[in-house]
Amino acid sequence: MATSLGANTYNRQNWEDADFPILCQTCLGENPYIRMTKEKYGKECKICARPFTVFRWCPGTRMRFKKTEVCQTCSKMKNVCQTCLLDLEYGLPIQVRDTGLNVKDEVPKSDVNKEYYTQNMEREIANTDGTRPVGLLGKAPSSSDMLLKLARTTPYYKRNRPHICSFWVKGECKRGEECPYRHEKPTDPDDPLADQNIKDRYYGINDPVADKLLKRASTMPRLDAPEDKSITTLYIGGLGDAVTDTELKNHFYQFGEIRTITIVQRQQCAFIQFATRQAAESAAEKSFNKLILNGRRLTVKWGRSQAARGKESIKDGVSEMGARLDPVPGLPGALPPPPAHDEEAPANYFNLDPGTSSVLNIALPPPPGINPPPPGFGPPMFHPMGHMAPPMPPPMGMRPPGHIHYPSQDPQRMGAHAAHGARHGD
């Protein structure tokens, strides 16, 4: 310890003697009825090295015993829990909270300066009710959008679980189910979260948990103002049928003068044009991902100028929102153009030799059991070399232009001469 219990020095009157610890909901546990042991001047604070009253308790069934680690003076200076050293309001590490609130509270680390700083903080705490933070944190703004998004809404009791049994890892644990430690596979020793220091967490430096949360905050969606200062219009989407222009005006008039409100009922969206750019920026910052009207969470985006919208429509491969569209893999390419054909060339659909002047028309014999058709009704059979065969009409491709052949014009058709004579006789 910094000072022995029997030493009669001036610093002994500053030793802490408390009746109840300063704890968060997670460290207290889910059981509302817990018993604590209290040890007056049981240990020295791990930050200021002064003796303080140590409390020890079990937060729940199958949980490990927990105890206070820092004194109440250090806890009030940073507004943190005495056990886990996480912020009492947001449940986040000190480094994340100070980054969100833009606070740089540099607590001295040397022994003499730390003692002097702590005594001044105790005088300041004595002039308050003791429920609010002091120093730069007490003067900081009370809320931050980043902290509200990262903060836990419910206690995280999983943090109170027992440690992993080292004998079970080596295969030598003989307690079985009665072992108060966890029989689980340990985490990767190279994981940054496996190396945490209580002093680094209190001073807000080199905290792996804080680094993980800050990286998550950097990837969160945000609404950046456009570079064109003439844009003062906000796009409000997801209105539905319940949100009216009066409700939109009642919410957005607090940010500045509104020039026009246009609601497109078919698209369930609205466009709100402010008189000044400053009012539009304030409305976008205070309403992005936080605007809820009639139980509906509305989408807030910046509008686009007509010139930018016209340029985007001309670009190839660019969507309406300005994102470039990548080609979909696996689709076939464009088909080649068909070859150019000479219109005067005959259409040879059957790959016949254009030099042939006769067409072979060989009729197949009918299947057994079926009588052949009477003469004149079936396809004529003739030998290609026969001189008695009637002339056949030339193929379609070898006929003179303008001549159309119909079956009724076939001279070999039965009754063709009679029909021809009847027409002439009429």
C-alpha positions as CSV (number, residue, x, y, z in Angstrom):
1,M,0.0,0.0,0.0
2,A,1.0,3.6,-0.4
3,T,0.6,4.2,3.4
4,S,0.4,1.7,6.2
5,L,-2.8,1.4,8.3
6,G,-1.0,2.4,11.5
7,A,0.7,5.4,10.1
8,N,-0.7,8.7,11.4
9,T,-0.4,11.0,8.4
10,Y,-2.5,13.7,6.9
11,N,-3.5,11.5,4.0
12,R,-5.4,9.0,6.2
13,Q,-8.3,11.3,6.6
14,N,-8.9,11.1,2.8
15,W,-9.2,7.3,2.9
16,E,-12.6,6.2,1.6
17,D,-15.3,4.8,3.9
18,A,-18.4,4.1,1.9
19,D,-21.6,2.3,2.6
20,F,-22.6,1.2,-0.9
21,P,-20.6,0.9,-4.2
22,I,-21.1,2.7,-7.5
23,L,-22.0,-0.1,-9.9
24,C,-23.7,-0.5,-13.3
25,Q,-26.7,-2.8,-13.9
26,T,-24.6,-5.5,-15.5
27,C,-22.2,-5.8,-12.6
28,L,-25.1,-5.9,-10.1
29,G,-26.7,-8.9,-11.9
30,E,-30.2,-9.8,-12.7
31,N,-31.1,-10.9,-9.1
32,P,-32.6,-8.0,-7.2
33,Y,-31.7,-9.6,-3.9
34,I,-28.0,-10.0,-3.4
35,R,-25.7,-10.0,-0.4
36,M,-22.5,-8.1,-0.3
37,T,-19.5,-8.3,2.0
38,K,-17.9,-5.0,3.0
39,E,-14.3,-4.7,4.0
40,K,-13.2,-1.3,5.2
41,Y,-9.9,-0.1,3.8
42,G,-9.6,-3.6,2.2
43,K,-7.4,-2.7,-0.8
44,E,-5.8,0.3,-2.4
45,C,-7.3,1.9,-5.5
46,K,-5.7,0.7,-8.7
47,I,-5.6,4.3,-10.0
48,C,-4.8,6.6,-7.1
49,A,-3.3,3.9,-4.8
50,R,-5.3,5.1,-1.8
51,P,-7.1,2.6,0.5
52,F,-10.8,2.3,0.0
53,T,-13.8,0.1,1.1
54,V,-14.0,-3.1,-0.9
55,F,-17.4,-4.7,-1.7
56,R,-17.7,-8.3,-2.9
57,W,-20.8,-10.1,-4.2
58,C,-22.1,-12.8,-6.5
59,P,-24.2,-11.3,-9.4
60,G,-26.2,-14.5,-10.0
61,T,-26.4,-18.2,-10.3
62,R,-23.4,-19.8,-12.0
63,M,-21.6,-16.5,-12.1
64,R,-18.2,-15.5,-10.7
65,F,-17.8,-13.3,-7.6
66,K,-17.0,-9.7,-8.4
67,K,-15.5,-6.9,-6.3
68,T,-14.9,-3.1,-6.6
69,E,-11.5,-2.2,-8.2
70,V,-11.2,1.6,-7.9
71,C,-12.3,4.1,-5.2
72,Q,-15.4,6.2,-5.5
73,T,-13.4,9.4,-6.0
74,C,-11.8,8.0,-9.2
75,S,-15.2,6.6,-10.2
76,K,-17.0,10.0,-9.9
77,M,-14.2,11.8,-11.8
78,K,-14.8,9.6,-14.8
79,N,-18.5,8.7,-14.1
80,V,-17.7,5.0,-14.5
81,C,-18.5,1.8,-12.6
82,Q,-16.2,0.8,-9.8
83,T,-15.8,-2.8,-11.1
84,C,-15.9,-2.8,-15.0
85,L,-14.8,0.9,-15.5
86,L,-17.5,1.4,-18.2
87,D,-19.5,4.6,-18.4
88,L,-22.6,4.5,-16.2
89,E,-24.8,6.3,-18.8
90,Y,-23.9,4.5,-22.0
91,G,-22.1,1.4,-20.9
92,L,-19.2,2.2,-23.2
93,P,-15.4,2.4,-22.6
94,I,-14.0,5.8,-21.5
95,Q,-12.1,6.2,-24.8
96,V,-15.3,5.8,-26.9
97,R,-17.3,8.2,-24.7
98,D,-14.6,10.9,-24.7
99,T,-14.3,10.6,-28.5
100,G,-18.1,10.9,-28.9
101,L,-18.3,13.9,-26.6
102,N,-15.0,15.5,-27.8
103,V,-13.6,15.5,-24.3
104,K,-9.8,15.4,-23.6
105,D,-9.6,14.9,-19.8
106,E,-5.9,14.1,-19.2
107,V,-5.6,12.8,-15.7
108,P,-2.0,13.0,-14.4
109,K,-0.2,9.7,-14.0
110,S,2.8,10.5,-11.8
111,D,2.3,10.0,-8.0
112,V,2.7,13.6,-6.8
113,N,0.6,15.2,-9.6
114,K,-2.0,12.4,-9.3
115,E,-2.4,13.0,-5.6
116,Y,-2.8,16.8,-6.0
117,Y,-5.3,16.4,-8.8
118,T,-7.3,13.9,-6.8
119,Q,-7.5,16.2,-3.8
120,N,-8.8,19.1,-6.0
121,M,-11.4,16.8,-7.5
122,E,-12.5,15.7,-4.0
123,R,-13.1,19.4,-3.1
124,E,-15.2,19.9,-6.2
125,I,-17.2,16.7,-5.6
126,A,-17.9,17.9,-2.0
127,N,-19.6,21.0,-3.4
128,T,-22.0,18.9,-5.5
129,D,-24.6,16.3,-4.8
130,G,-22.2,13.5,-5.8
131,T,-24.5,12.1,-8.5
132,R,-23.0,14.0,-11.5
133,P,-19.6,13.9,-13.1
134,V,-17.1,16.7,-12.4
135,G,-14.3,18.3,-14.4
136,L,-14.4,18.5,-18.1
137,L,-16.9,15.7,-18.3
138,G,-19.4,17.6,-16.3
139,K,-19.2,20.5,-18.8
140,A,-19.5,18.3,-21.8
141,P,-22.8,18.0,-23.8
142,S,-25.2,15.5,-22.5
143,S,-25.9,13.5,-25.6
144,S,-24.1,12.2,-28.7
145,D,-25.6,10.5,-31.8
146,M,-22.7,8.1,-32.0
147,L,-22.9,7.1,-28.4
148,L,-26.6,6.5,-28.6
149,K,-26.1,4.2,-31.5
150,L,-23.3,2.2,-29.9
151,A,-24.8,2.1,-26.4
152,R,-26.4,-1.1,-25.1
153,T,-30.1,-1.0,-24.3
154,T,-30.1,-4.0,-22.0
155,P,-27.6,-5.3,-19.4
156,Y,-25.0,-7.7,-20.8
157,Y,-24.9,-10.4,-18.1
158,K,-22.7,-12.7,-20.1
159,R,-19.8,-10.6,-18.9
160,N,-20.3,-12.0,-15.4
161,R,-19.6,-15.6,-16.4
162,P,-16.8,-17.5,-14.6
163,H,-13.4,-17.8,-16.1
164,I,-12.3,-20.8,-18.1
165,C,-10.9,-23.7,-16.1
166,S,-7.2,-24.0,-16.7
167,F,-7.2,-27.6,-15.5
168,W,-9.9,-28.6,-18.0
169,V,-7.9,-27.1,-20.8
170,K,-5.0,-29.3,-19.8
171,G,-7.4,-32.3,-19.4
172,E,-6.8,-32.6,-15.6
173,C,-10.0,-31.2,-14.1
174,K,-11.6,-33.8,-11.7
175,R,-14.5,-31.7,-10.4
176,G,-16.8,-32.4,-13.4
177,E,-20.1,-30.5,-13.1
178,E,-19.2,-29.2,-9.7
179,C,-16.4,-27.1,-11.1
180,P,-17.2,-23.4,-10.6
181,Y,-15.2,-22.5,-13.8
182,R,-16.2,-22.8,-17.4
183,H,-15.3,-25.9,-19.4
184,E,-15.1,-24.3,-22.8
185,K,-12.5,-23.8,-25.4
186,P,-10.4,-20.7,-24.7
187,T,-10.3,-17.8,-27.0
188,D,-7.4,-17.2,-29.4
189,P,-4.5,-15.7,-27.4
190,D,-3.6,-13.5,-30.4
191,D,-7.0,-11.9,-30.2
192,P,-6.6,-8.2,-29.2
193,L,-9.6,-8.5,-26.9
194,A,-7.7,-11.0,-24.8
195,D,-5.2,-8.4,-23.6
196,Q,-7.0,-5.7,-21.6
197,N,-5.6,-3.5,-18.9
198,I,-7.6,-1.7,-16.2
199,K,-5.4,1.4,-16.2
200,D,-5.4,1.7,-20.0
201,R,-9.2,1.6,-19.9
202,Y,-9.4,4.2,-17.2
203,Y,-7.0,6.6,-18.9
204,G,-8.7,5.9,-22.3
205,I,-5.6,4.7,-24.2
206,N,-4.8,1.5,-26.0
207,D,-8.1,-0.1,-25.1
208,P,-8.9,-2.9,-27.6
209,V,-12.6,-2.9,-26.8
210,A,-12.7,0.9,-27.6
211,D,-10.8,0.4,-30.8
212,K,-13.3,-2.2,-31.9
213,L,-16.3,0.0,-31.2
214,L,-14.7,3.0,-32.9
215,K,-14.1,1.0,-36.0
216,R,-17.8,0.0,-35.9
217,A,-18.8,3.6,-35.6
218,S,-16.7,4.6,-38.6
219,T,-18.6,2.1,-40.8
220,M,-22.0,3.4,-39.7
221,P,-24.1,5.1,-42.4
222,R,-23.9,8.9,-42.3
223,L,-25.4,11.7,-44.4
224,D,-22.8,14.0,-46.0
225,A,-23.9,17.4,-47.2
226,P,-23.5,17.9,-51.0
227,E,-20.8,20.3,-52.2
228,D,-23.3,22.3,-54.2
229,K,-24.3,25.1,-51.8
230,S,-27.5,25.8,-53.8
231,I,-29.1,22.6,-52.7
232,T,-31.5,23.3,-49.8
233,T,-33.9,20.4,-50.4
234,L,-34.3,17.3,-48.3
235,Y,-35.9,14.0,-49.5
236,I,-38.2,12.3,-47.0
237,G,-39.1,8.7,-47.9
238,G,-41.3,6.0,-46.5
239,L,-44.3,8.3,-45.6
240,G,-47.1,5.9,-46.2
241,D,-50.6,7.1,-46.1
242,A,-50.6,8.4,-42.5
243,V,-48.1,11.2,-42.7
244,T,-49.4,14.6,-43.9
245,D,-47.7,17.8,-44.9
246,T,-48.8,19.4,-41.6
247,E,-47.0,16.8,-39.6
248,L,-43.9,17.3,-41.7
249,K,-44.1,21.1,-41.2
250,N,-44.6,20.8,-37.5
251,H,-41.4,18.8,-37.2
252,F,-39.1,20.6,-39.6
253,Y,-40.1,24.2,-38.9
254,Q,-37.9,24.2,-35.8
255,F,-34.7,24.1,-38.0
256,G,-35.5,27.1,-40.1
257,E,-37.9,28.8,-42.5
258,I,-39.5,26.3,-45.0
259,R,-40.0,27.5,-48.5
260,T,-42.1,24.6,-50.0
261,I,-43.3,21.1,-49.0
262,T,-44.1,18.8,-51.9
263,I,-45.6,15.4,-51.3
264,V,-45.6,12.7,-54.0
265,Q,-48.3,10.4,-52.9
266,R,-47.7,7.7,-55.5
267,Q,-44.0,7.4,-54.5
268,Q,-44.8,7.9,-50.7
269,C,-42.2,10.6,-50.4
270,A,-41.8,14.3,-49.9
271,F,-39.4,17.1,-50.8
272,I,-38.9,19.9,-48.2
273,Q,-37.1,23.0,-49.4
274,F,-35.6,25.3,-46.8
275,A,-34.9,29.0,-47.3
276,T,-31.3,28.7,-46.2
277,R,-28.6,26.1,-46.5
278,Q,-27.8,26.3,-42.8
279,A,-31.3,25.3,-41.9
280,A,-31.2,22.3,-44.3
281,E,-27.9,21.1,-42.9
282,S,-29.3,21.3,-39.3
283,A,-32.4,19.4,-40.3
284,A,-30.5,16.7,-42.0
285,E,-28.1,16.3,-39.1
286,K,-30.8,16.2,-36.4
287,S,-33.3,14.0,-38.4
288,F,-31.0,11.4,-40.2
289,N,-31.9,7.9,-38.9
290,K,-33.9,9.5,-36.0
291,L,-37.1,10.8,-37.7
292,I,-40.2,8.9,-36.5
293,L,-43.7,10.1,-37.3
294,N,-46.9,8.2,-36.6
295,G,-44.9,5.2,-35.6
296,R,-43.0,5.1,-39.0
297,R,-39.3,5.6,-39.3
298,L,-38.7,7.9,-42.3
299,T,-35.8,8.1,-44.6
300,V,-33.9,11.4,-44.8
301,K,-31.6,12.2,-47.7
302,W,-30.4,15.3,-49.6
303,G,-32.1,16.3,-52.8
304,R,-30.2,16.7,-56.1
305,S,-30.0,19.6,-58.4
306,Q,-31.6,19.4,-61.9
307,A,-28.2,19.8,-63.6
308,A,-26.7,16.9,-61.7
309,R,-29.7,14.8,-62.4
310,G,-29.5,15.4,-66.1
311,K,-25.8,14.5,-66.2
312,E,-26.4,11.2,-64.4
313,S,-29.1,10.2,-66.9
314,I,-26.7,10.6,-69.8
315,K,-24.0,8.4,-68.3
316,D,-23.9,4.7,-69.3
317,G,-23.8,2.1,-66.7
318,V,-24.8,4.5,-63.8
319,S,-27.9,4.1,-61.7
320,E,-30.2,6.9,-60.6
321,M,-28.5,7.1,-57.2
322,G,-25.1,7.7,-58.8
323,A,-23.7,4.2,-58.2
324,R,-21.8,2.6,-61.1
325,L,-23.4,-0.7,-62.2
326,D,-21.0,-3.5,-62.8
327,P,-21.8,-6.0,-65.6
328,V,-23.4,-9.3,-64.4
329,P,-21.0,-12.2,-65.0
330,G,-22.2,-15.2,-66.9
331,L,-24.5,-13.5,-69.4
332,P,-24.0,-14.1,-73.1
333,G,-22.5,-11.3,-75.2
334,A,-24.2,-9.5,-78.1
335,L,-25.1,-11.6,-81.1
336,P,-23.2,-10.8,-84.3
337,P,-25.2,-9.1,-87.1
338,P,-26.7,-11.4,-89.7
339,P,-24.7,-11.7,-93.0
340,A,-25.7,-9.5,-95.8
341,H,-27.7,-11.4,-98.5
342,D,-28.2,-10.4,-102.1
343,E,-31.9,-9.7,-102.6
344,E,-31.8,-11.0,-106.2
345,A,-30.1,-14.3,-105.2
346,P,-32.6,-17.2,-105.0
347,A,-33.4,-18.6,-101.5
348,N,-32.1,-22.1,-101.4
349,Y,-33.7,-23.5,-98.3
350,F,-33.0,-27.2,-99.1
351,N,-29.3,-26.8,-100.1
352,L,-30.0,-27.9,-103.7
353,D,-27.6,-27.5,-106.5
354,P,-28.7,-24.3,-108.3
355,G,-27.7,-25.8,-111.7
356,T,-30.4,-28.6,-111.5
357,S,-33.5,-27.9,-113.6
358,S,-35.6,-30.8,-112.4
359,V,-36.8,-31.9,-109.0
360,L,-36.9,-35.5,-108.0
361,N,-40.3,-36.3,-106.6
362,I,-40.2,-40.0,-105.5
363,A,-43.3,-41.2,-103.7
364,L,-42.8,-43.8,-101.0
365,P,-45.0,-46.9,-101.2
366,P,-48.0,-46.8,-98.8
367,P,-47.7,-48.9,-95.6
368,P,-49.2,-52.4,-95.6
369,G,-53.0,-52.5,-95.1
370,I,-53.7,-49.1,-96.7
371,N,-54.9,-49.0,-100.4
372,P,-53.0,-46.7,-102.7
373,P,-54.9,-43.5,-103.6
374,P,-56.8,-43.5,-107.0
375,P,-55.1,-42.1,-110.0
376,G,-55.0,-38.3,-110.1
377,F,-55.2,-37.9,-106.3
378,G,-51.8,-39.0,-105.2
379,P,-48.4,-37.5,-105.9
380,P,-47.4,-38.4,-109.5
381,M,-44.6,-40.9,-109.9
382,F,-42.3,-40.5,-112.8
383,H,-38.8,-41.3,-113.6
384,P,-36.5,-38.3,-113.9
385,M,-35.1,-39.6,-117.2
386,G,-38.5,-40.4,-118.6
387,H,-39.7,-38.5,-121.7
388,M,-43.3,-39.1,-121.1
389,A,-43.4,-37.4,-117.7
390,P,-45.3,-34.1,-117.6
391,P,-43.3,-31.0,-117.0
392,M,-43.1,-29.9,-113.4
393,P,-43.2,-26.3,-112.3
394,P,-39.8,-24.8,-111.7
395,P,-38.8,-24.3,-108.1
396,M,-39.8,-21.2,-106.2
397,G,-36.4,-19.7,-106.4
398,M,-36.1,-20.2,-110.2
399,R,-39.4,-18.7,-111.2
400,P,-39.6,-15.3,-112.8
401,P,-40.3,-12.4,-110.5
402,G,-44.0,-11.6,-110.0
403,H,-45.2,-15.1,-110.9
404,I,-47.0,-16.9,-108.1
405,H,-47.9,-20.6,-108.3
406,Y,-51.1,-21.8,-106.7
407,P,-52.2,-25.5,-106.6
408,S,-55.3,-24.6,-108.7
409,Q,-53.0,-23.6,-111.5
410,D,-51.5,-27.1,-111.9
411,P,-52.5,-28.4,-115.4
412,Q,-52.3,-32.0,-114.1
413,R,-54.9,-31.3,-111.5
414,M,-58.1,-33.3,-112.1
415,G,-60.8,-31.1,-113.6
416,A,-58.4,-28.3,-114.4
417,H,-59.3,-28.1,-118.1
418,A,-63.0,-28.2,-117.3
419,A,-62.7,-25.5,-114.8
420,H,-60.7,-23.4,-117.2
421,G,-63.2,-23.9,-119.9
422,A,-66.1,-23.1,-117.6
423,R,-64.4,-19.8,-116.6
424,H,-63.9,-18.9,-120.3
425,G,-67.5,-19.9,-121.1
426,D,-68.8,-17.5,-118.5
